[in-house]
């Protein structure tokens, strides 16, 4: 018996890992621009930072995140083409709220047993989202860890590194009373709240069209986490004074929006001013969940919240017609108040 056979009996298949690498190479290389100086398989990714020399005071912005238990939805439906896109878009949105544009991305995919086709499909989604955002997939890790992960489980994590001019960093400090709050809508749950959603919806058929959704539960749950870089960047380039951005992820509206508010600012959200994806109503009704908890767990259709001066509202709506005004900033303690009915 060879050493390779012995290792395979212990649960690690080197050949399957090599196959996965070969299958994903072309997708990864498609994200490369002239800044990428290394190839797949290098110990470390090389990224030429000469473009930063043209900036006055470049600041690197980095973020790491995962897709949580959305991987369990993908496993139940055996659909792996979208969670890689979810991962990249989530991470890009997280640095976008500070005004950064992405430079490169690193991914980590782990399982108890490598399935080359499955891993290549996931990383293909990562690469597709990176390419769409003009971001290089610079490197990553594919790990086979029997005994750490349960059979059939996948863990997916990513890190993005971006850059912003120091003078252009967004931190919410300029938000003031009278500013308006707008949203770029979400496509659904994005990458948060899936533990609760799966518990509530577990006994239903996820494959057939549901009358309350106009699509299957599986399709609604796997809707790709939107990337907001292009519309937000468009607003910025056209002179809109972006005073604050909040990406609504774990902790929902309740926890995320206050992260950018000054101490003396209350954000008042008027429910009914935007369209809430029907998957939220289904979860709330079947789970008998209070409104307060829904807004603390889910984005409720508010994917990215944008705060800007009221005087620029009409201009912003003209530039990005998808925007919806959903509230305003008032005086008071740092908090969020959700009013009205859906």
N, C-alpha and C positions, 0 to 999 in steps of 0.2 A: 504493500500500500504506500502510495506517495505521500509526501507531506501535505500536498494540496488536498488529497482525498481525506486525510486525517482532519484537516481544518474544516472541510465541508461537513464531515460527520459531527464536528463540534458546533455546526450551525452557520458557518461563514463560507460563502461561495465566492471565491475571488474571480472566477471566470464570469459569473453573472454580473459582478461589479464592473468588470472590464467591458462586458457587452453593453451595459447601461451607458457607460462613458462614450463608447463608439456611437451609440444610437442618438445621443444628444449633442454631439460635436457640431454638426452643421447648424443647429438651432442657436447654439451659444455663439458661434462665430458670426452669425448674422447680426448680432448686437454690437460687434466691434466697429469702432471708428479708428481713425489714425492715432488716437491717443493710447490705444491698447497696444502694448509692446510685447506681450506674452501670448502664449497659446494655451488651449486646454491641456491639462496634464502638468502644468508647471506647479512647482511647490508654492509659489505665490504669484498673484496677478500683478502685472506691471502697468501702471497708468501714468502717462506723461502729463504733468500738471502745468505745462508751459502756458496754456490758455489763461490760467489764473494770473499771469504776469500782467495782463491787460487790465486787471481789476485794480481799483485803488486800495482796497483793504479787504481782501477775500477772507471769509470765515467759513470753515468747514462745519457742516451740520450732519450728524449721524443719528440713525435710529435703528433699533432691532425690534422685530415683532414676529408673531406667528399667526396662524389662522384658527387656532383653538380647536374645538371639537367639530368644526365644519368638516374636518377630515373624516369623521364618523358618518356624516351624510354622504360624502363621496364614496366611502366604503360600502354603505348600505345599497347604494345605487350603482356601484362599480363604474363611476364616472370620474375620471381623474384629470380631465383637460382644463378645468377652470380654476382649481384651487391655487395653482401657481400664479395665475393672473391676480387672484385675490391678494396673495401675499405681497407682490410687488406694488400693486396699487395702494394697498393699505400703508405700506412703508413710505411711499412717495408722498401720499397725502399728509403723513405725520410731519415730514420736514417742510412741506409746502406751507404749513400754517405759520412757520417762521420766516417765510419768504424765500426759501431755498429751492434751487433747481437740482435735479439728481445728476450725479456724475457716473457712479457705478454701483453695482449691486452684488451681494454675495448670498448664496443660499445654502441651506443645510436640510437634507432629506434623510430620515432615518426610519428603519423598520426592523422587525425581528428577522425577516427573510427577504432578500432582495429579489424583486421581480423586475427584470431589466426593462420590459415594455412599459410597465406601470411607472417606473421612475423616470423613464425618458419622456413619457407623456406629461408628467407633472413638471419636469424641468423645461419641456417645450412650452408650457404655459408661462412659466417664469420668463423665458427668453422672449416670447411674443410680447408680453407686457413691457419688458425692458426696451425692446426695439421700438414699440409704439411711443414710449416716453423719451426716446433718445438717450437711453441709459445703457451702459455696457454691463453685461453679465460677466463680471471679471473673474469669478471663481466660486468655489463652493465645496461641499463635502457630501458624499453619499455614504451613509454608515449602515452596516448590518450588525444589529446588536441583539442577538437572541438572549432571552432572560431579562432584558431591560424593557423591551416592548412586547406587548401581547401579539400573538399571531394575527396577521391581517391588519394590524395597526400601522399608521403612518404618522410621523411627526415632521412638520414643515416649518422652518424658521428662516428669516432673512434679515440682512443688514443692508441699509442703503447709506451712501455717503453723498452729500450734495454740497452746494456752495451758495453763499449769499454775500453781497456787499454789506459790510458792517453797518453802514448808514441806512441800509434798507431792511434790517432785521425787524420783523413784526413781533411785538411782545404784548400788545393790547394796552400799553400805557397811555396811548392817545385817545382811547375810547372815552366818550363823554355823553352826558345827558342830551337826548334829542337825536342821537345817531339811530339809524335804522338797521334792522337785522334782516338779512335775506338768506335764502337757502338755495343751494344747488341740490336737487333731490337725490335721494339714494335709490338704488335698484331693488332694495329689500333689506335683509338682515346684514348684508355685507359680511363681516367676519366676527360678529359678536352676538351673544345671546343664544347660542345654539344648544347649550346644555338644557336651558329651560324650554326652548322650542322643541327639541327632540323628545323631552319628557312629555310634553303636552300632546304632541302629534304622533307619538310612537305607534299607537294601535291603528292608525288610519292607513289607507292605501296611498303610497307616495308616487305611484307610477301612472295612475289614471287621472284625467282632467277633473279638477274639483269645481263644483258649481259656484262656489264663492270666490274662486280665484281666476277662473278663465284659463287655467293651466294646471299642471299637476303640482302637488306639494313639493315633490322633488325638484321640479324646475324652479319653483319660487324660492326654495331654500338655497339652491346652487347658483342663483343669479349672481353674476360677477360683481364683486366690489368695485365701484366706479373709481376711476382716476380723475381727479379734478384739476390736474396741473394745467391743461390747455385753457379751459375757460377762465381760471383765476389769473393765469399769466396774461391772457388777452385783456382782462380788465386793468391789470397793472400797466401794461404797455400803452393803453389808451388814456392813461392819466387818472384813473379812478383811485381815490385815496382809501386804500384798504387799511382800516385802522385795527382790524382784528379778524382772525380766521380761527374757527374751531372745527376740528375733524371729530365727528360724533362716533366714538368707538365704545370700548368697554366702559361701563358707567353711564352710558346713554347721555341724553341732553343734560340731565341733572348734575352730573359730575364734570362733564367736559367743558361746557360753556363757561362756568365760573373760573376755569383755569386761566382765562385770558382777560378777565374783567378787573378793572381797578377796584380798590376797596369800597369806594362810594357809589358803585354802579350795580343796578339791578336790571337783569334782562327779562323783559316781559314778552312771552311767546303767545300769540293768539292762535289757538287751535282752530282748524277749519279754513285757514288761509293757504294751506297746501294740501296736496292729495297724499293721503297715507296709503301705502301699498296694502292691499287687502289681506296679505299674509299676517299682518299685525292684528287685525280685527279677529281673524280666525283663532290665532293663538290666545288672544285676550278672552274671547268668549268661551272657548273650550277649557282653558285653564282657570277661568273665573278670577282673573288677575285685575287688581285695581289700577286705575290710570297712573297713579303715582309710581307704582313699580314698573309699569310698562316704559315710562319715560326714564327710569333709572337703569333699565336693562338694555333697551333697544334704541336705535336711532329714530324710529317712528317715521321714517321717510325724510328726515333732515340729515342728509349725508354730510354736507359741509355748510357751516353757518358763516356768513360774511357780514361784518359790521363796517358801515361806511357813513359819511355825512348825508343827512337827509337831502341836502341840496343836489347831490349827485345820483339820487335814486332813479330818476327817469333816464338819465344817460346810461346808467348801468343796465337797466332793463332793455334799453335799445341795443346795447352791445351784446348782451347775453339774454335773449328772450326766455330762456328756460328758468331764469332766476324768479323766485317768488318772495315778495316781502312777507315776513312772518312775525315781525315784532319790532320793538324799540328798546332803547336804553333809557331807564329812568333813574332818579336818585334813590339811594337806599343802600342797604348792606349788600355785599357781594353775594348774589344768589340768582336763581332762575325761578320765575313764576310762570306757570303754564295756565292759561285761562281759556274759557270757551269750550265748545264741543266739536268733535270731528264731523 
